[in-house]
């Protein structure tokens, strides 16, 4: 019974990791902006003039919140 349980848990973990895997954001791709998302939450990062970064946070049931960050 323990071996079957361990196998089922391992299979679940490995498939869950593969489903959520995506390329990491690096300095080159971040210049164009990027989106970080989880169920119910999304953050969109976009560069704006003067070395500022615009961050728009969207939550499930609330209106979006916008922030401006200097130097990322």
Secondary structure by P-SEA (a helix, b strand, c coil): caaaaaaaaaaaaaaaaaaaccccccccccccbbbbbcccbbbbbbbbcccbbbbbbbcccccbbbbbbccc
